[in-house]
Amino acid sequence: MSGDKAAVAVQAGGDARQQKADTGNRIQVSSSKKPLFFYVNLAKRYMQQHGSVELSALGLAISTVVTIAEILKNNGLAVEKKIRTSTVEISDEMRGRPIQKAKIEIVLGKTDKFDELMAVSAAEAAAGVVEEQS
């Protein structure tokens, strides 16, 4: 790999070792494949398991990632640890040439109140199930 290509690979998302270490808690968000709260709930689960979550998106899905991060922050569940932006080249098969896409990666960590808030929401959900069965 030439020096220029290595620099592009690092800018686009870090070296391979770093990516391997982070893939356990990375969510690649699409703006069209899943509903917003699917990603919010998945991010909560990843934060419970790993203590942090990395939300990643390209192009039009960037606004979805920002919304997910803001929901988690405004509910007191997450704090921003790191935000990275870059551009990546993706080959456009229709036109046969590479196109530039914006990329964002947001790393969120659990707040001090995360476990307490999750316990309260689990208790409320359980109470709602009991009321429905009555």
CNS distance restraints for C-alpha pairs under 8 A (distance, minus, plus):
assign (resid   1 and name CA) (resid   5 and name CA) 6.19 0.50 0.50
assign (resid   1 and name CA) (resid   6 and name CA) 6.27 0.50 0.50
assign (resid   2 and name CA) (resid   6 and name CA) 6.26 0.50 0.50
assign (resid   3 and name CA) (resid   7 and name CA) 6.22 0.50 0.50
assign (resid   4 and name CA) (resid   8 and name CA) 6.34 0.50 0.50
assign (resid   5 and name CA) (resid   9 and name CA) 6.20 0.50 0.50
assign (resid   6 and name CA) (resid  10 and name CA) 6.20 0.50 0.50
assign (resid   7 and name CA) (resid  11 and name CA) 6.09 0.50 0.50
assign (resid   8 and name CA) (resid  12 and name CA) 5.96 0.50 0.50
assign (resid   9 and name CA) (resid  13 and name CA) 6.49 0.50 0.50
assign (resid   9 and name CA) (resid  14 and name CA) 6.49 0.50 0.50
assign (resid   9 and name CA) (resid  15 and name CA) 6.85 0.50 0.50
assign (resid  10 and name CA) (resid  14 and name CA) 4.05 0.50 0.50
assign (resid  10 and name CA) (resid  15 and name CA) 5.39 0.50 0.50
assign (resid  11 and name CA) (resid  86 and name CA) 6.77 0.50 0.50
assign (resid  12 and name CA) (resid  86 and name CA) 6.24 0.50 0.50
assign (resid  12 and name CA) (resid  87 and name CA) 6.75 0.50 0.50
assign (resid  12 and name CA) (resid  88 and name CA) 5.88 0.50 0.50
assign (resid  13 and name CA) (resid  19 and name CA) 7.30 0.50 0.50
assign (resid  14 and name CA) (resid  18 and name CA) 6.17 0.50 0.50
assign (resid  14 and name CA) (resid  19 and name CA) 6.46 0.50 0.50
assign (resid  15 and name CA) (resid  19 and name CA) 6.37 0.50 0.50
assign (resid  16 and name CA) (resid  20 and name CA) 6.14 0.50 0.50
assign (resid  17 and name CA) (resid  21 and name CA) 6.37 0.50 0.50
assign (resid  18 and name CA) (resid  22 and name CA) 6.31 0.50 0.50
assign (resid  19 and name CA) (resid  23 and name CA) 6.00 0.50 0.50
assign (resid  20 and name CA) (resid  24 and name CA) 7.96 0.50 0.50
assign (resid  22 and name CA) (resid  26 and name CA) 6.44 0.50 0.50
assign (resid  22 and name CA) (resid  54 and name CA) 7.89 0.50 0.50
assign (resid  25 and name CA) (resid  46 and name CA) 5.94 0.50 0.50
assign (resid  25 and name CA) (resid  47 and name CA) 7.94 0.50 0.50
assign (resid  25 and name CA) (resid  50 and name CA) 6.68 0.50 0.50
assign (resid  25 and name CA) (resid  52 and name CA) 7.05 0.50 0.50
assign (resid  25 and name CA) (resid  53 and name CA) 5.06 0.50 0.50
assign (resid  25 and name CA) (resid  54 and name CA) 6.07 0.50 0.50
assign (resid  26 and name CA) (resid  53 and name CA) 5.99 0.50 0.50
assign (resid  26 and name CA) (resid  54 and name CA) 4.59 0.50 0.50
assign (resid  26 and name CA) (resid  55 and name CA) 5.95 0.50 0.50
assign (resid  26 and name CA) (resid  56 and name CA) 7.11 0.50 0.50
assign (resid  27 and name CA) (resid  39 and name CA) 7.92 0.50 0.50
assign (resid  27 and name CA) (resid  43 and name CA) 7.54 0.50 0.50
assign (resid  27 and name CA) (resid  53 and name CA) 7.47 0.50 0.50
assign (resid  27 and name CA) (resid  54 and name CA) 6.14 0.50 0.50
assign (resid  27 and name CA) (resid  55 and name CA) 5.00 0.50 0.50
assign (resid  27 and name CA) (resid  56 and name CA) 6.06 0.50 0.50
assign (resid  28 and name CA) (resid  55 and name CA) 6.17 0.50 0.50
assign (resid  28 and name CA) (resid  56 and name CA) 4.80 0.50 0.50
assign (resid  28 and name CA) (resid  57 and name CA) 5.75 0.50 0.50
assign (resid  29 and name CA) (resid  39 and name CA) 7.39 0.50 0.50
assign (resid  29 and name CA) (resid  55 and name CA) 6.91 0.50 0.50
assign (resid  29 and name CA) (resid  56 and name CA) 6.01 0.50 0.50
assign (resid  29 and name CA) (resid  57 and name CA) 5.23 0.50 0.50
assign (resid  29 and name CA) (resid  61 and name CA) 6.51 0.50 0.50
assign (resid  29 and name CA) (resid  64 and name CA) 7.47 0.50 0.50
assign (resid  29 and name CA) (resid  65 and name CA) 6.64 0.50 0.50
assign (resid  30 and name CA) (resid  34 and name CA) 7.02 0.50 0.50
assign (resid  30 and name CA) (resid  57 and name CA) 6.77 0.50 0.50
assign (resid  30 and name CA) (resid  58 and name CA) 7.97 0.50 0.50
assign (resid  30 and name CA) (resid  61 and name CA) 5.36 0.50 0.50
assign (resid  30 and name CA) (resid  64 and name CA) 7.77 0.50 0.50
assign (resid  31 and name CA) (resid  60 and name CA) 6.67 0.50 0.50
assign (resid  31 and name CA) (resid  61 and name CA) 4.46 0.50 0.50
assign (resid  31 and name CA) (resid  62 and name CA) 7.99 0.50 0.50
assign (resid  31 and name CA) (resid  64 and name CA) 6.10 0.50 0.50
assign (resid  34 and name CA) (resid  38 and name CA) 6.44 0.50 0.50
assign (resid  34 and name CA) (resid  39 and name CA) 7.55 0.50 0.50
assign (resid  35 and name CA) (resid  39 and name CA) 7.19 0.50 0.50
assign (resid  36 and name CA) (resid  40 and name CA) 6.54 0.50 0.50
assign (resid  36 and name CA) (resid  64 and name CA) 7.22 0.50 0.50
assign (resid  36 and name CA) (resid  68 and name CA) 7.22 0.50 0.50
assign (resid  37 and name CA) (resid  41 and name CA) 5.96 0.50 0.50
assign (resid  37 and name CA) (resid  68 and name CA) 7.99 0.50 0.50
assign (resid  38 and name CA) (resid  42 and name CA) 6.11 0.50 0.50
assign (resid  39 and name CA) (resid  43 and name CA) 5.97 0.50 0.50
assign (resid  39 and name CA) (resid  68 and name CA) 7.15 0.50 0.50
assign (resid  40 and name CA) (resid  44 and name CA) 6.36 0.50 0.50
assign (resid  40 and name CA) (resid  68 and name CA) 5.77 0.50 0.50
assign (resid  40 and name CA) (resid  71 and name CA) 7.70 0.50 0.50
assign (resid  40 and name CA) (resid  72 and name CA) 7.24 0.50 0.50
assign (resid  41 and name CA) (resid  45 and name CA) 6.32 0.50 0.50
assign (resid  42 and name CA) (resid  46 and name CA) 6.21 0.50 0.50
assign (resid  43 and name CA) (resid  47 and name CA) 6.14 0.50 0.50
assign (resid  43 and name CA) (resid  53 and name CA) 6.26 0.50 0.50
assign (resid  44 and name CA) (resid  48 and name CA) 6.28 0.50 0.50
assign (resid  45 and name CA) (resid  49 and name CA) 6.31 0.50 0.50
assign (resid  46 and name CA) (resid  50 and name CA) 5.77 0.50 0.50
assign (resid  46 and name CA) (resid  51 and name CA) 7.27 0.50 0.50
assign (resid  46 and name CA) (resid  52 and name CA) 6.80 0.50 0.50
assign (resid  46 and name CA) (resid  53 and name CA) 5.92 0.50 0.50
assign (resid  47 and name CA) (resid  51 and name CA) 4.49 0.50 0.50
assign (resid  47 and name CA) (resid  52 and name CA) 4.60 0.50 0.50
assign (resid  47 and name CA) (resid  53 and name CA) 5.64 0.50 0.50
assign (resid  47 and name CA) (resid 109 and name CA) 6.92 0.50 0.50
assign (resid  47 and name CA) (resid 110 and name CA) 6.29 0.50 0.50
assign (resid  48 and name CA) (resid  52 and name CA) 7.83 0.50 0.50
assign (resid  48 and name CA) (resid 115 and name CA) 7.85 0.50 0.50
assign (resid  51 and name CA) (resid 109 and name CA) 6.05 0.50 0.50
assign (resid  51 and name CA) (resid 110 and name CA) 5.83 0.50 0.50
assign (resid  52 and name CA) (resid 107 and name CA) 7.00 0.50 0.50
assign (resid  52 and name CA) (resid 108 and name CA) 5.49 0.50 0.50
assign (resid  52 and name CA) (resid 109 and name CA) 4.21 0.50 0.50
assign (resid  52 and name CA) (resid 110 and name CA) 6.10 0.50 0.50
assign (resid  53 and name CA) (resid 107 and name CA) 5.73 0.50 0.50
assign (resid  53 and name CA) (resid 108 and name CA) 5.38 0.50 0.50
assign (resid  53 and name CA) (resid 109 and name CA) 6.58 0.50 0.50
assign (resid  54 and name CA) (resid 105 and name CA) 6.56 0.50 0.50
assign (resid  54 and name CA) (resid 106 and name CA) 5.58 0.50 0.50
assign (resid  54 and name CA) (resid 107 and name CA) 4.30 0.50 0.50
assign (resid  54 and name CA) (resid 108 and name CA) 6.33 0.50 0.50
assign (resid  55 and name CA) (resid  65 and name CA) 6.42 0.50 0.50
assign (resid  55 and name CA) (resid 105 and name CA) 5.58 0.50 0.50
assign (resid  55 and name CA) (resid 106 and name CA) 5.15 0.50 0.50
assign (resid  55 and name CA) (resid 107 and name CA) 6.33 0.50 0.50
assign (resid  55 and name CA) (resid 108 and name CA) 7.96 0.50 0.50
assign (resid  56 and name CA) (resid  62 and name CA) 7.95 0.50 0.50
assign (resid  56 and name CA) (resid  65 and name CA) 7.00 0.50 0.50
assign (resid  56 and name CA) (resid 103 and name CA) 7.39 0.50 0.50
assign (resid  56 and name CA) (resid 104 and name CA) 5.74 0.50 0.50
assign (resid  56 and name CA) (resid 105 and name CA) 4.42 0.50 0.50
assign (resid  56 and name CA) (resid 106 and name CA) 6.52 0.50 0.50
assign (resid  57 and name CA) (resid  61 and name CA) 5.53 0.50 0.50
assign (resid  57 and name CA) (resid  62 and name CA) 5.32 0.50 0.50
assign (resid  57 and name CA) (resid  65 and name CA) 6.61 0.50 0.50
assign (resid  57 and name CA) (resid 103 and name CA) 5.76 0.50 0.50
assign (resid  57 and name CA) (resid 104 and name CA) 5.60 0.50 0.50
assign (resid  57 and name CA) (resid 105 and name CA) 6.73 0.50 0.50
assign (resid  58 and name CA) (resid  62 and name CA) 5.95 0.50 0.50
assign (resid  58 and name CA) (resid 101 and name CA) 6.40 0.50 0.50
assign (resid  58 and name CA) (resid 102 and name CA) 5.67 0.50 0.50
assign (resid  58 and name CA) (resid 103 and name CA) 4.48 0.50 0.50
assign (resid  58 and name CA) (resid 104 and name CA) 6.63 0.50 0.50
assign (resid  59 and name CA) (resid 101 and name CA) 5.61 0.50 0.50
assign (resid  59 and name CA) (resid 102 and name CA) 5.16 0.50 0.50
assign (resid  59 and name CA) (resid 103 and name CA) 6.41 0.50 0.50
assign (resid  60 and name CA) (resid  64 and name CA) 7.97 0.50 0.50
assign (resid  61 and name CA) (resid  65 and name CA) 6.55 0.50 0.50
assign (resid  62 and name CA) (resid  66 and name CA) 6.35 0.50 0.50
assign (resid  62 and name CA) (resid 103 and name CA) 7.24 0.50 0.50
assign (resid  62 and name CA) (resid 104 and name CA) 6.45 0.50 0.50
assign (resid  63 and name CA) (resid  67 and name CA) 6.18 0.50 0.50
assign (resid  64 and name CA) (resid  68 and name CA) 6.23 0.50 0.50
assign (resid  65 and name CA) (resid  69 and name CA) 6.21 0.50 0.50
assign (resid  65 and name CA) (resid 106 and name CA) 7.89 0.50 0.50
assign (resid  66 and name CA) (resid  70 and name CA) 6.14 0.50 0.50
assign (resid  67 and name CA) (resid  71 and name CA) 6.15 0.50 0.50
assign (resid  68 and name CA) (resid  72 and name CA) 6.36 0.50 0.50
assign (resid  69 and name CA) (resid  73 and name CA) 6.13 0.50 0.50
assign (resid  69 and name CA) (resid  78 and name CA) 7.81 0.50 0.50
assign (resid  69 and name CA) (resid 106 and name CA) 7.73 0.50 0.50
assign (resid  69 and name CA) (resid 108 and name CA) 7.56 0.50 0.50
assign (resid  70 and name CA) (resid  74 and name CA) 5.84 0.50 0.50
assign (resid  71 and name CA) (resid  75 and name CA) 6.14 0.50 0.50
assign (resid  72 and name CA) (resid  76 and name CA) 6.52 0.50 0.50
assign (resid  72 and name CA) (resid  77 and name CA) 5.31 0.50 0.50
assign (resid  72 and name CA) (resid  78 and name CA) 5.44 0.50 0.50
assign (resid  73 and name CA) (resid  77 and name CA) 5.74 0.50 0.50
assign (resid  73 and name CA) (resid  78 and name CA) 4.78 0.50 0.50
assign (resid  73 and name CA) (resid  79 and name CA) 5.95 0.50 0.50
assign (resid  73 and name CA) (resid  80 and name CA) 7.94 0.50 0.50
assign (resid  76 and name CA) (resid 111 and name CA) 6.85 0.50 0.50
assign (resid  76 and name CA) (resid 113 and name CA) 7.18 0.50 0.50
assign (resid  76 and name CA) (resid 114 and name CA) 7.13 0.50 0.50
assign (resid  76 and name CA) (resid 117 and name CA) 7.98 0.50 0.50
assign (resid  77 and name CA) (resid 110 and name CA) 6.03 0.50 0.50
assign (resid  77 and name CA) (resid 111 and name CA) 5.53 0.50 0.50
assign (resid  77 and name CA) (resid 113 and name CA) 6.92 0.50 0.50
assign (resid  77 and name CA) (resid 114 and name CA) 4.91 0.50 0.50
assign (resid  77 and name CA) (resid 117 and name CA) 7.30 0.50 0.50
assign (resid  78 and name CA) (resid 108 and name CA) 5.86 0.50 0.50
assign (resid  78 and name CA) (resid 109 and name CA) 5.42 0.50 0.50
assign (resid  78 and name CA) (resid 110 and name CA) 4.78 0.50 0.50
assign (resid  78 and name CA) (resid 111 and name CA) 5.17 0.50 0.50
assign (resid  78 and name CA) (resid 114 and name CA) 7.34 0.50 0.50
assign (resid  79 and name CA) (resid 108 and name CA) 5.48 0.50 0.50
assign (resid  79 and name CA) (resid 109 and name CA) 5.35 0.50 0.50
assign (resid  79 and name CA) (resid 110 and name CA) 6.39 0.50 0.50
assign (resid  79 and name CA) (resid 111 and name CA) 6.09 0.50 0.50
assign (resid  80 and name CA) (resid 106 and name CA) 7.28 0.50 0.50
assign (resid  80 and name CA) (resid 107 and name CA) 6.15 0.50 0.50
assign (resid  80 and name CA) (resid 108 and name CA) 4.66 0.50 0.50
assign (resid  80 and name CA) (resid 109 and name CA) 6.42 0.50 0.50
assign (resid  81 and name CA) (resid 106 and name CA) 7.69 0.50 0.50
assign (resid  81 and name CA) (resid 107 and name CA) 5.38 0.50 0.50
assign (resid  81 and name CA) (resid 108 and name CA) 5.39 0.50 0.50
assign (resid  81 and name CA) (resid 109 and name CA) 6.28 0.50 0.50
assign (resid  82 and name CA) (resid 105 and name CA) 7.97 0.50 0.50
assign (resid  82 and name CA) (resid 106 and name CA) 5.85 0.50 0.50
assign (resid  82 and name CA) (resid 107 and name CA) 5.04 0.50 0.50
assign (resid  82 and name CA) (resid 108 and name CA) 7.20 0.50 0.50
assign (resid  83 and name CA) (resid 104 and name CA) 7.24 0.50 0.50
assign (resid  83 and name CA) (resid 105 and name CA) 5.73 0.50 0.50
assign (resid  83 and name CA) (resid 106 and name CA) 4.54 0.50 0.50
assign (resid  83 and name CA) (resid 107 and name CA) 6.34 0.50 0.50
assign (resid  84 and name CA) (resid 104 and name CA) 5.70 0.50 0.50
assign (resid  84 and name CA) (resid 105 and name CA) 5.10 0.50 0.50
assign (resid  84 and name CA) (resid 106 and name CA) 6.50 0.50 0.50
assign (resid  85 and name CA) (resid 102 and name CA) 7.38 0.50 0.50
assign (resid  85 and name CA) (resid 103 and name CA) 5.62 0.50 0.50
assign (resid  85 and name CA) (resid 104 and name CA) 4.52 0.50 0.50
assign (resid  85 and name CA) (resid 105 and name CA) 6.46 0.50 0.50
assign (resid  86 and name CA) (resid 102 and name CA) 6.02 0.50 0.50
assign (resid  86 and name CA) (resid 103 and name CA) 5.20 0.50 0.50
assign (resid  86 and name CA) (resid 104 and name CA) 6.57 0.50 0.50
assign (resid  87 and name CA) (resid 100 and name CA) 6.16 0.50 0.50
assign (resid  87 and name CA) (resid 101 and name CA) 5.38 0.50 0.50
assign (resid  87 and name CA) (resid 102 and name CA) 4.51 0.50 0.50
assign (resid  87 and name CA) (resid 103 and name CA) 5.54 0.50 0.50
assign (resid  88 and name CA) (resid 100 and name CA) 5.62 0.50 0.50
assign (resid  88 and name CA) (resid 101 and name CA) 5.35 0.50 0.50
assign (resid  88 and name CA) (resid 102 and name CA) 6.52 0.50 0.50
assign (resid  88 and name CA) (resid 103 and name CA) 6.82 0.50 0.50
assign (resid  89 and name CA) (resid  98 and name CA) 5.87 0.50 0.50
assign (resid  89 and name CA) (resid  99 and name CA) 5.48 0.50 0.50
assign (resid  89 and name CA) (resid 100 and name CA) 4.70 0.50 0.50
assign (resid  89 and name CA) (resid 101 and name CA) 6.32 0.50 0.50
assign (resid  90 and name CA) (resid  98 and name CA) 5.35 0.50 0.50
assign (resid  90 and name CA) (resid  99 and name CA) 5.38 0.50 0.50
assign (resid  90 and name CA) (resid 100 and name CA) 6.39 0.50 0.50
assign (resid  90 and name CA) (resid 101 and name CA) 7.07 0.50 0.50
assign (resid  91 and name CA) (resid  96 and name CA) 6.87 0.50 0.50
assign (resid  91 and name CA) (resid  97 and name CA) 5.71 0.50 0.50
assign (resid  91 and name CA) (resid  98 and name CA) 4.05 0.50 0.50
assign (resid  91 and name CA) (resid  99 and name CA) 6.07 0.50 0.50
assign (resid  92 and name CA) (resid  96 and name CA) 5.51 0.50 0.50
assign (resid  92 and name CA) (resid  97 and name CA) 5.51 0.50 0.50
assign (resid  92 and name CA) (resid  98 and name CA) 5.54 0.50 0.50
assign (resid  92 and name CA) (resid  99 and name CA) 6.32 0.50 0.50
assign (resid  93 and name CA) (resid  97 and name CA) 7.19 0.50 0.50
assign (resid 110 and name CA) (resid 114 and name CA) 5.77 0.50 0.50
assign (resid 113 and name CA) (resid 117 and name CA) 6.03 0.50 0.50
assign (resid 114 and name CA) (resid 118 and name CA) 6.11 0.50 0.50
assign (resid 115 and name CA) (resid 119 and name CA) 6.12 0.50 0.50
assign (resid 116 and name CA) (resid 120 and name CA) 6.32 0.50 0.50
assign (resid 117 and name CA) (resid 121 and name CA) 6.24 0.50 0.50
assign (resid 118 and name CA) (resid 122 and name CA) 6.08 0.50 0.50
assign (resid 119 and name CA) (resid 123 and name CA) 6.14 0.50 0.50
assign (resid 120 and name CA) (resid 124 and name CA) 6.18 0.50 0.50
assign (resid 121 and name CA) (resid 125 and name CA) 6.10 0.50 0.50
assign (resid 122 and name CA) (resid 126 and name CA) 6.16 0.50 0.50
assign (resid 123 and name CA) (resid 127 and name CA) 6.13 0.50 0.50
assign (resid 124 and name CA) (resid 128 and name CA) 6.16 0.50 0.50
assign (resid 125 and name CA) (resid 129 and name CA) 6.37 0.50 0.50
assign (resid 126 and name CA) (resid 130 and name CA) 6.34 0.50 0.50
assign (resid 127 and name CA) (resid 131 and name CA) 6.22 0.50 0.50
assign (resid 128 and name CA) (resid 132 and name CA) 6.24 0.50 0.50
assign (resid 129 and name CA) (resid 133 and name CA) 6.36 0.50 0.50
assign (resid 130 and name CA) (resid 134 and name CA) 6.42 0.50 0.50
